[in-house]
Amino acid sequence: MRQRNAVRRGRSALATAGVWLVLGVVLVYILGPLVFMVTASLMPAMEVTRIPYRWIPQGFHWQNYWQAIRGNDGRFFFVRNMVNSLFVATTITLSTVVLSTITGYGLAKFRFRGRKAVMLLIVATMMIPFQVVMIPLYIITTSLGMQNSYAGLIVPFLVNAFGVFLMRQYLLTFPDDILDAARIDGASEVQILWRVVFPSSWPAIATLAILTFRSQWDNLIWPLLIAQSREMQTIPIYITLFAEEKFTDEGAMMATAVLASLPMVLLFFGLSRYFVGGAQLFSAQKG
């Protein structure tokens, strides 16, 4: 008996060690590029490309960050392009959250003919790659005179099918009794949405907000088509152009990437509590 228990404890310890080993490898795989980006941003170009790579800089080369902000032409387009990205991503995130919540609420809590067909059509559009609709969308946008403008960058993405699907799935679980009680108290549907549904949907809203903001912050293809002038371009285009210019060094490129990542990191840590709660909630619903 003692021998069997010893064998079980040995297998359990071996399994635990195996799990920790796999987690460690995955963690190194995920964080490795980020650590490289941060350390390389503090090195001169010669030190970044040296083999073997030194993970701890010999000295902190802070001028890389000044070079990233100043740009190779000294015209500080980094600041303008950063503001453009913040404005576009924030506006699209807000509109997506509001419109998706309203639409999801209607599809989840109201009974009408064709509701399932509408939901099926919305979900089906999620299967269509953006590259398929990109050219028709570009023709429509330019026909409406929105090229090289904030409207051209924002209007095509005001709401998306995934947001509607996400909020509808969350609101399906929202208790009808609470909504009925609000209606008995005389609240209109707008008041119910504003005072009951929105404050009670923070986990789903935070999840949708982070995913939407990230997708727009990384969006390169559409701004590349719509924004021709340097004043209207966004930060992904700035990074691409900065990396292609011949006078750019690797340390300054990494500094640009670090600065461009900061808003996304701050947003994640600001909403991480709700984001994790939303992930747990949807996992529980799935189970």
C-alpha positions in Angstrom: 0.0 0.0 0.0 2.7 2.4 0.9 4.6 1.6 -2.2 1.4 2.3 -4.3 1.0 5.7 -2.6 4.6 6.5 -3.2 4.2 5.7 -6.9 1.1 7.9 -7.1 2.8 10.8 -5.4 5.8 10.3 -7.7 3.5 10.4 -10.8 1.6 13.4 -9.5 4.8 15.3 -8.9 6.1 14.4 -12.4 2.8 15.6 -13.9 3.0 18.9 -12.0 6.6 19.4 -13.1 5.5 18.7 -16.7 2.7 21.2 -16.5 5.1 23.9 -15.1 7.6 23.1 -17.8 5.0 23.5 -20.6 3.7 26.8 -19.0 7.3 28.1 -18.7 8.0 27.3 -22.4 4.7 29.0 -23.5 5.5 32.0 -21.2 9.0 32.4 -22.7 7.6 32.0 -26.2 5.0 34.8 -25.6 7.1 37.2 -23.6 10.4 36.7 -25.4 9.7 39.1 -28.3 8.3 41.7 -25.9 11.4 41.6 -23.7 13.6 41.8 -26.8 11.6 44.9 -28.0 12.0 46.7 -24.7 15.7 45.9 -24.1 16.6 46.6 -27.8 14.8 50.0 -27.6 17.5 51.0 -25.1 20.5 49.9 -27.2 22.4 51.5 -30.1 22.0 49.8 -33.5 25.3 48.0 -33.3 24.4 46.4 -30.0 21.0 45.2 -31.1 22.4 43.2 -34.0 25.3 41.7 -32.1 25.4 37.9 -31.8 25.0 36.6 -29.2 22.4 39.1 -28.1 22.9 40.7 -24.7 19.5 40.8 -22.9 20.7 43.5 -20.5 21.9 46.7 -22.2 25.4 47.9 -21.4 24.0 51.5 -21.2 20.6 53.1 -21.6 20.4 54.7 -25.0 17.4 57.0 -24.3 17.9 59.0 -27.4 16.2 56.2 -29.3 12.9 57.4 -27.9 13.6 61.0 -28.9 14.5 59.7 -32.4 11.2 57.7 -32.6 9.1 60.8 -31.6 11.1 63.3 -33.7 11.2 61.1 -36.8 13.9 60.9 -39.4 12.7 64.1 -41.1 12.4 66.0 -37.8 8.7 66.8 -38.4 7.2 65.0 -35.4 4.6 63.1 -37.3 4.7 60.5 -34.6 2.6 62.7 -32.3 0.0 63.5 -35.0 -0.3 59.9 -36.1 -0.6 58.8 -32.5 -3.4 61.2 -31.9 -5.1 60.0 -35.1 -4.9 56.4 -33.9 -6.3 57.3 -30.5 -9.2 59.3 -31.9 -10.1 56.7 -34.5 -9.8 53.6 -32.2 -11.6 55.3 -29.3 -14.5 56.6 -31.5 -14.9 53.2 -33.1 -14.8 51.4 -29.8 -17.4 53.7 -28.2 -19.8 53.4 -31.2 -19.3 49.6 -31.4 -20.1 49.1 -27.7 -23.2 51.3 -27.8 -24.6 50.1 -31.1 -23.8 46.4 -30.4 -25.4 46.6 -27.0 -28.6 48.2 -28.4 -28.8 45.7 -31.2 -27.9 42.7 -29.0 -30.6 43.8 -26.5 -33.2 43.9 -29.3 -32.2 40.5 -30.6 -32.0 38.9 -27.1 -35.1 40.3 -25.4 -37.7 41.1 -28.1 -39.7 38.5 -30.0 -40.4 39.4 -33.6 -40.7 37.5 -36.9 -37.4 37.0 -38.7 -35.3 37.4 -35.5 -33.4 34.2 -36.1 -32.8 34.9 -39.7 -31.4 38.3 -38.9 -29.1 36.8 -36.3 -28.0 34.1 -38.8 -27.2 36.8 -41.4 -25.2 38.8 -38.8 -23.2 35.7 -37.8 -22.6 34.7 -41.4 -20.9 38.0 -42.1 -18.3 37.1 -39.5 -17.1 34.3 -41.9 -16.3 36.8 -44.7 -12.7 37.9 -44.7 -12.2 41.7 -44.7 -10.0 41.4 -47.9 -13.2 40.3 -49.8 -15.2 43.4 -48.9 -12.2 45.8 -48.8 -12.4 46.9 -52.5 -16.2 47.5 -52.6 -16.0 49.3 -49.3 -13.2 51.5 -50.7 -15.2 52.3 -53.8 -18.2 53.3 -51.6 -16.1 55.3 -49.2 -14.3 57.3 -52.0 -17.6 57.8 -53.8 -19.0 59.5 -50.7 -16.0 61.8 -50.6 -14.6 60.5 -47.4 -11.1 59.7 -48.6 -8.2 61.1 -46.6 -10.6 62.1 -43.7 -11.5 60.9 -40.2 -15.0 59.9 -41.6 -13.3 57.6 -44.0 -11.3 55.9 -41.3 -14.2 55.6 -38.8 -17.6 55.2 -40.6 -17.0 51.8 -42.2 -16.3 50.3 -38.7 -18.9 51.9 -36.5 -20.4 48.5 -35.6 -19.4 44.9 -36.3 -21.0 41.5 -36.3 -18.9 40.1 -33.6 -19.9 42.8 -31.2 -23.6 42.2 -31.8 -23.1 38.5 -31.4 -21.1 38.9 -28.2 -23.6 41.3 -26.6 -26.6 39.2 -27.7 -25.1 36.1 -26.1 -24.5 37.9 -22.9 -27.9 39.6 -22.7 -29.7 36.2 -23.3 -28.7 35.4 -19.8 -29.8 38.7 -18.4 -32.9 38.1 -16.0 -36.2 39.1 -17.6 -37.6 39.8 -14.1 -35.4 42.8 -13.7 -36.4 44.3 -17.0 -40.1 43.6 -16.2 -39.8 45.3 -12.8 -38.3 48.4 -14.5 -41.2 48.5 -17.0 -43.7 48.2 -14.2 -42.0 51.1 -12.5 -42.7 53.1 -15.7 -39.2 53.1 -17.2 -39.0 53.4 -21.0 -36.8 51.0 -23.0 -34.2 53.8 -23.4 -34.1 54.3 -19.6 -33.9 50.5 -19.1 -30.9 50.4 -21.5 -29.1 53.3 -19.9 -29.8 52.6 -16.3 -30.1 48.8 -16.1 -28.5 47.1 -19.0 -25.4 49.1 -19.5 -24.3 49.2 -15.8 -25.0 45.5 -15.5 -23.0 44.5 -18.6 -19.5 45.7 -17.7 -17.8 42.3 -18.2 -19.1 41.9 -21.7 -18.6 45.6 -22.5 -15.0 45.6 -21.3 -14.3 42.5 -23.3 -15.8 44.0 -26.4 -14.0 47.3 -25.8 -10.6 45.8 -25.5 -11.0 43.5 -28.5 -12.4 46.3 -30.7 -9.7 48.9 -29.6 -6.9 46.4 -30.3 -8.2 45.5 -33.7 -8.4 49.1 -34.7 -5.1 50.0 -33.1 -3.4 47.4 -35.3 -5.4 48.2 -38.4 -2.9 48.9 -41.2 -4.6 48.0 -44.5 -7.6 50.3 -44.3 -5.8 53.4 -43.2 -3.2 52.7 -45.9 -5.9 52.8 -48.5 -7.8 55.8 -47.2 -5.2 58.1 -45.6 -2.8 59.5 -48.2 -1.4 62.5 -46.4 1.1 62.2 -43.5 -1.2 64.3 -41.3 -4.1 61.7 -41.6 -2.1 58.5 -41.3 -2.2 56.4 -38.2 0.5 54.9 -36.0 0.8 51.5 -37.8 1.6 53.4 -41.0 4.1 55.6 -39.2 5.9 52.5 -37.9 6.0 50.9 -41.3 7.4 54.1 -42.9 9.8 54.7 -40.1 11.2 51.1 -40.5 11.6 51.5 -44.3 13.6 54.7 -44.2 17.3 54.1 -44.7 18.5 56.2 -41.8 16.5 54.4 -39.2 18.4 52.2 -36.8 17.0 49.1 -35.0 17.1 50.6 -31.6 14.9 53.6 -32.6 12.6 51.2 -34.4 12.1 49.2 -31.2 11.6 52.4 -29.3 8.8 53.4 -31.7 7.2 50.0 -31.2 7.3 50.4 -27.4 5.7 53.8 -27.5 3.0 52.6 -29.9 2.2 49.7 -27.6 1.7 51.8 -24.4 -2.0 52.9 -25.0 -3.0 49.2 -25.6 -1.1 48.1 -22.5 -2.7 50.8 -20.4 -6.2 50.0 -21.7 -5.7 46.3 -20.9 -4.5 46.9 -17.3 -7.3 49.4 -16.8 -10.0 47.0 -17.8 -8.3 43.7 -17.0 -10.5 43.1 -14.0 -13.7 43.3 -16.1 -12.0 41.5 -19.1 -11.0 38.5 -17.0 -14.5 38.4 -15.4 -16.1 38.5 -18.9 -13.9 35.6 -20.1 -14.8 33.6 -17.1 -18.5 34.4 -17.6 -18.5 33.3 -21.2 -16.6 30.1 -20.3 -19.2 29.3 -17.7 -22.0 29.9 -20.2 -20.3 27.7 -22.7 -19.9 24.9 -20.2 
